[in-house]
Amino acid sequence: MALFPLFKKKRLLSVSDEELVVNAIRAAEKYTSGEVRVFVESHCRFVDPVDRAIEVFFGLKMDKTDDHNGVLIYVALKDRQLAVYGDEGIHARVGKEFWQNAVKDMLLHFNKDNYVTGICETVTIIGQVLHKEFPYEPNDDKNELPDEIVFGK
């Protein structure tokens, strides 16, 4: 711990916005064995945000879920880039068009600077699809991945 920090790290989302997103994740996962994670950073290190989302997805070990039904929502706020990436289990059931539509819907909100609303609504839609494709199993279900937002640089 620095005694005299020169720079205070600026929050990418307010505490109340973080709560809204985490609550959306928990609500989405309540009725499914699927897993949703949100990763937020300032800048995308790659030209294509999908490539960065894939790197983050595997870096967070989201491919290790039992049914391969994890979904990552990736957002680079300052670069205004985003991607949604689903593991092979869910992708095989919903296809490329579903992810493209999720991004389009999120962009409608992002273009109005409604980032948190866009993220939360996308989490909800993903949760509905996960519920349909991977319903909650009360005797077998476990929360395989943390619900908290992951923040990059």
N, C-alpha and C positions, 0 to 999 in steps of 0.2 A: 504494500500500500504506500503510495507516494504521500509524503508529508505536505508538499506544496504542488498539487497538480496544476500544470500549466494549462491544460485543456480539459474542459468538462465535456464529456461525450454527450452529444445532443441526442435526445430520444427520437426515434423514427416515428413512433406512435405514442399518443398520450396513454396514460394508465387506463383511462376509461375506454379508449378505443381498443386497447389490448384485451380488456375484459370482454368487450363485445365480440371480438374475434374468437377468443378462447371459449366463450359460452356458445357461440355458433358451432364450433368444432365439437364440443361435448354433446350438444343437441343432435348434431348430425350423426355422431357415432353411437348414440343411445339405442338405435334400432337396427344396427348393422354390425357385422364382424369386421367391416372395412375400417381403414384408418385414413385420416386426413391430417395433413400437416401444412402449415403456412410458414414460408421463409421470406423474410423482408430484409432488404439491404438498400443502400443508397444508390450504388452504381453496379451495373452489370459488367463483369469482366470480359464477357464474350460479345461478339457481334450479334449472335443469335441467342435470345433469352432461353430458347428451348435447350440449347447445349448447356447453358449454365444450370437450368433446372435439372437436367439429367445428372450433371456433376453433383449437385446438392443432394438429389434423391439418393444416389448411391453412397455419397459421403455420410448421409444420415442413416444409412443401412435400412432404408425403407423397403428394399427388395427382400428383406428377411421375414416378412409377414407370412404366416402359414398358408394363406390362400392367394398370396401375391395380389392383394387388393388395396394397396396403399396408393394414395393420391397426394401429390405435392402441388400447392399453389405457390408459385414463385413470383415475387414482385421486387423490382428495382425502382424505388420511388422517384429519385431525382432524374434517372434516365427515362422514366415513364415507359418501362418495359415490363412485360409479364409473360408467364407461361403456366400452363397446367399440364402436369405429367402424371399419367397413371401407369401402375405396374401392369405386367402382362396379363394377370388374371382378370382385372377389370377392363383393360383395353380390349381384350378378345371379345368381351361381351357388349361393349358400347361403341367401339370403333372410333376412327379418327374424327369423324364429323362431330361427335359429342364434345370432344375436347376443343375443337375449333369454335363451336357455338358457345362453350363456356367462356372462352377468351373474348369472343365478340360481346357477350353480355357484360362481362367485367369491364371491357373497354368503354361501353356506354356510360358506366358510372365514373370511370377514371377520367374520361374526357370532360366531366363536370366537376372534377376534383373531389368526387365522393368515393375515396379509396376504400374506406372501411365498409361502407354499404356494399360496394362491389365485391369485396372479399367475402363478407358475410353471406350475401345472397348466393354467391358461387359455392361456398361451403354447403349451404342448405340444399342447393340443387344436386351437388355431388352426393350428399348424404341420402337424398331421396333415391338416387340411382343405386347407390351401394345397398340401401335397404332392400330394394327390389331384387338385386342380383346376389347379394350376400346378406340374407336376413340374420338378425340377431338370434343367437342360439343361447338361451339362458344357462344351460348346463356346461357349455364349452367356451363361451366367449370370454376373452380377456383383452384388456387394453394393451395392445402390443407396442404402441409408440406413445410418447408423451403428447399431451394436448397443447402445450404451451407453444407460442410463436417462437421461431428460431430467428435470431437477428444476425445478419452479417455485418460487414463494414459499411 
